Amino acid sequence: MDEIFKQYGSTIITVLAIVAVIGIITLVIGSDTSSIVYKAFSELISNFYFNAGGMAPGA
């Protein structure tokens, strides 16, 4: 086991870091309408239309 970590330790850490980053990005961005990014973008577009004097899309 010690030999494996000596040879592949940095590779294992790199793979775990990449998997962690992908997991965090998926958690933040999400894939449905309940994600943080979707809500912020939807609110941004709605505020733009409202402040431009029109009705918000979908309203």
BADRENZA-661261 format. One record per residue: residue number from 1; residue in one letter; z, x negated, y negated of N, C-alpha, C, O in turn. Coordinates in Angstrom, 3 decimals. Each point is the difference from the previous one (the first is absolute). Layout:
<atoms>
{atom NUM 'A' {Z X Y} {Z X Y} {Z X Y} {Z X Y}}
...
</atoms>
This chain:
<atoms>
{atom 1 'M' {0.000 -0.834 1.186} {0.000 0.834 -1.186} {0.000 -0.882 -1.254} {-0.697 0.290 -0.972}}
{atom 2 'D' {1.470 -1.343 1.008} {0.079 -0.917 -1.134} {-1.347 -0.663 -0.255} {-0.386 -0.221 -1.147}}
{atom 3 'E' {-0.322 -0.092 2.220} {-1.311 -0.625 -0.118} {-1.008 0.951 -0.657} {-0.840 -0.425 -0.793}}
{atom 4 'I' {0.935 1.694 1.125} {-0.909 0.996 -0.588} {0.216 0.076 -1.508} {-0.961 0.011 -0.770}}
{atom 5 'F' {2.223 0.040 0.351} {0.278 0.082 -1.433} {-0.385 -1.272 -0.734} {-0.379 0.060 -1.169}}
{atom 6 'K' {0.466 -1.202 1.819} {-0.427 -1.246 -0.640} {-1.505 0.003 -0.243} {-0.462 -0.459 -1.045}}
{atom 7 'Q' {-0.306 0.976 2.007} {-1.452 -0.023 -0.130} {-0.540 1.164 -0.824} {-0.925 -0.171 -0.794}}
{atom 8 'Y' {1.508 1.359 0.985} {-0.573 1.202 -0.606} {0.924 0.677 -1.001} {-0.253 1.140 -0.389}}
{atom 9 'G' {1.304 -1.804 -0.032} {0.970 0.608 -0.909} {-0.608 0.457 -1.316} {0.246 1.123 -0.441}}
{atom 10 'S' {-1.032 -1.978 -0.185} {-0.597 0.367 -1.284} {-1.017 1.121 0.162} {-0.120 0.855 -0.878}}
{atom 11 'T' {-0.601 -0.845 1.970} {-0.969 1.063 0.260} {0.697 1.332 0.214} {-0.451 1.028 -0.505}}
{atom 12 'I' {1.540 -1.038 1.244} {0.768 1.223 0.245} {0.560 0.548 -1.313} {-0.056 1.205 -0.243}}
{atom 13 'I' {0.584 -2.068 -0.589} {0.537 0.439 -1.290} {-1.109 0.570 -0.877} {0.208 1.006 -0.679}}
{atom 14 'T' {-1.379 -1.631 0.683} {-1.125 0.494 -0.790} {-0.440 1.382 0.469} {-0.240 0.885 -0.821}}
{atom 15 'V' {0.132 -0.694 2.120} {-0.404 1.296 0.545} {1.030 1.070 -0.347} {-0.371 1.108 -0.386}}
{atom 16 'L' {1.646 -1.422 0.516} {1.047 0.967 -0.341} {-0.031 0.346 -1.487} {0.218 1.155 -0.365}}
{atom 17 'A' {-0.484 -2.127 -0.488} {-0.082 0.263 -1.434} {-1.185 0.906 -0.323} {0.127 0.911 -0.818}}
{atom 18 'I' {-1.269 -1.146 1.446} {-1.179 0.840 -0.232} {0.258 1.420 0.469} {-0.362 0.953 -0.690}}
{atom 19 'V' {0.980 -0.797 1.847} {0.325 1.336 0.512} {0.977 0.703 -0.935} {-0.133 1.201 -0.237}}
{atom 20 'A' {1.098 -1.919 -0.292} {0.961 0.591 -0.933} {-0.678 0.453 -1.284} {0.295 1.083 -0.505}}
{atom 21 'V' {-1.201 -1.898 -0.030} {-0.717 0.368 -1.223} {-0.868 1.232 0.233} {-0.040 0.893 -0.847}}
{atom 22 'I' {-0.655 -0.832 1.981} {-0.812 1.169 0.324} {0.881 1.241 0.117} {-0.378 1.074 -0.467}}
{atom 23 'G' {1.538 -1.212 1.083} {0.922 1.126 0.123} {0.496 0.490 -1.353} {0.079 1.207 -0.229}}
{atom 24 'I' {0.250 -2.110 -0.653} {0.487 0.384 -1.333} {-1.112 0.676 -0.801} {0.240 1.006 -0.668}}
{atom 25 'I' {-1.443 -1.550 0.735} {-1.122 0.600 -0.724} {-0.282 1.401 0.533} {-0.236 0.921 -0.782}}
{atom 26 'T' {0.259 -0.752 2.091} {-0.226 1.319 0.584} {1.089 0.974 -0.411} {-0.281 1.173 -0.246}}
{atom 27 'L' {1.510 -1.637 0.168} {1.105 0.858 -0.395} {-0.147 0.430 -1.455} {0.235 1.165 -0.319}}
{atom 28 'V' {-0.613 -2.070 -0.562} {-0.109 0.321 -1.422} {-1.235 0.848 -0.277} {0.090 1.022 -0.680}}
{atom 29 'I' {-1.233 -1.434 1.197} {-1.239 0.727 -0.276} {-0.058 1.288 0.810} {-0.359 1.052 -0.528}}
{atom 30 'G' {0.701 -1.130 1.778} {-0.020 1.187 0.846} {-1.410 0.460 0.303} {-0.983 -0.642 -0.369}}
{atom 31 'S' {0.912 1.770 1.052} {-1.315 0.514 0.364} {-0.101 1.506 -0.208} {-0.920 0.634 0.518}}
{atom 32 'D' {1.844 -0.058 -1.262} {-0.053 1.431 -0.258} {0.441 0.286 -1.424} {0.187 -0.927 -0.788}}
{atom 33 'T' {-0.019 2.189 0.450} {0.315 0.386 -1.371} {1.458 -0.232 -0.378} {0.372 0.237 -1.149}}
{atom 34 'S' {0.450 -0.685 2.063} {1.404 -0.236 -0.322} {0.289 -1.463 -0.354} {1.154 -0.357 -0.241}}
{atom 35 'S' {-2.182 -0.488 0.207} {0.222 -1.409 -0.295} {0.291 -0.218 -1.487} {-0.373 0.816 -0.842}}
{atom 36 'I' {1.023 -1.891 0.546} {0.382 -0.342 -1.367} {-1.238 -0.209 -0.871} {-0.062 0.493 -1.126}}
{atom 37 'V' {-0.910 -1.216 1.643} {-1.200 -0.314 -0.772} {-0.812 1.271 -0.259} {-0.510 0.185 -1.104}}
{atom 38 'Y' {0.384 0.682 2.090} {-0.746 1.257 -0.188} {0.649 0.853 -1.080} {-0.688 0.533 -0.871}}
{atom 39 'K' {2.007 -0.402 0.923} {0.707 0.809 -0.999} {-0.185 -0.569 -1.404} {-0.253 0.747 -0.945}}
{atom 40 'A' {0.378 -2.066 0.806} {-0.149 -0.624 -1.315} {-1.423 0.163 -0.528} {-0.189 0.301 -1.178}}
{atom 41 'F' {-0.802 -0.494 2.026} {-1.389 0.128 -0.433} {-0.324 1.447 -0.354} {-0.690 0.254 -0.987}}
{atom 42 'S' {1.178 0.691 1.777} {-0.231 1.415 -0.269} {0.631 0.415 -1.331} {-0.601 0.737 -0.781}}
{atom 43 'E' {1.815 -1.220 0.539} {0.674 0.301 -1.262} {-0.740 -0.636 -1.178} {-0.098 0.608 -1.066}}
{atom 44 'L' {-0.414 -1.803 1.243} {-0.763 -0.675 -1.047} {-1.245 0.799 -0.377} {-0.278 0.198 -1.183}}
{atom 45 'I' {-0.464 0.257 2.175} {-1.216 0.780 -0.259} {0.355 1.327 -0.662} {-0.669 0.407 -0.950}}
{atom 46 'S' {1.702 0.270 1.428} {0.410 1.276 -0.588} {0.425 -0.168 -1.451} {-0.376 0.804 -0.852}}
{atom 47 'N' {1.153 -1.836 0.563} {0.417 -0.261 -1.383} {-1.187 -0.336 -0.897} {-0.028 0.390 -1.167}}
{atom 48 'F' {-0.944 -1.105 1.704} {-1.187 -0.326 -0.782} {-0.742 1.268 -0.409} {-0.343 0.176 -1.169}}
{atom 49 'Y' {0.098 0.701 2.133} {-0.710 1.243 -0.310} {0.794 0.871 -0.961} {-0.569 0.594 -0.916}}
{atom 50 'F' {1.884 -0.514 1.119} {0.841 0.819 -0.866} {-0.008 -0.534 -1.430} {-0.126 0.773 -0.949}}
{atom 51 'N' {0.260 -2.081 0.792} {0.014 -0.603 -1.331} {-1.373 -0.001 -0.660} {-0.102 -0.102 -1.222}}
{atom 52 'A' {-0.939 0.214 2.014} {-1.362 0.073 -0.545} {-0.337 1.411 -0.459} {-1.072 0.222 -0.564}}
{atom 53 'G' {1.956 0.725 0.792} {-0.204 1.364 -0.457} {-0.569 0.932 1.046} {-0.229 1.176 -0.284}}
{atom 54 'G' {-0.002 -1.664 1.468} {-0.531 0.835 1.071} {1.094 0.425 0.960} {1.175 -0.322 -0.177}}
{atom 55 'M' {-1.586 1.040 1.177} {0.942 0.394 1.038} {0.000 -1.067 1.083} {-1.017 -0.648 0.250}}
{atom 56 'A' {2.161 0.472 0.387} {0.095 -0.968 1.059} {-0.839 0.468 1.185} {-0.051 1.198 0.280}}
{atom 57 'P' {-0.606 -2.119 0.420} {-0.801 0.404 1.145} {0.889 0.614 1.078} {1.090 -0.499 0.278}}
{atom 58 'G' {-1.556 1.558 0.309} {0.768 0.658 1.055} {1.047 0.937 -0.520} {0.731 0.588 0.798}}
{atom 59 'A' {-0.616 -0.413 -2.116} {1.026 0.858 -0.562} {-0.540 1.379 -0.310} {0.738 0.858 -0.484}}
</atoms>
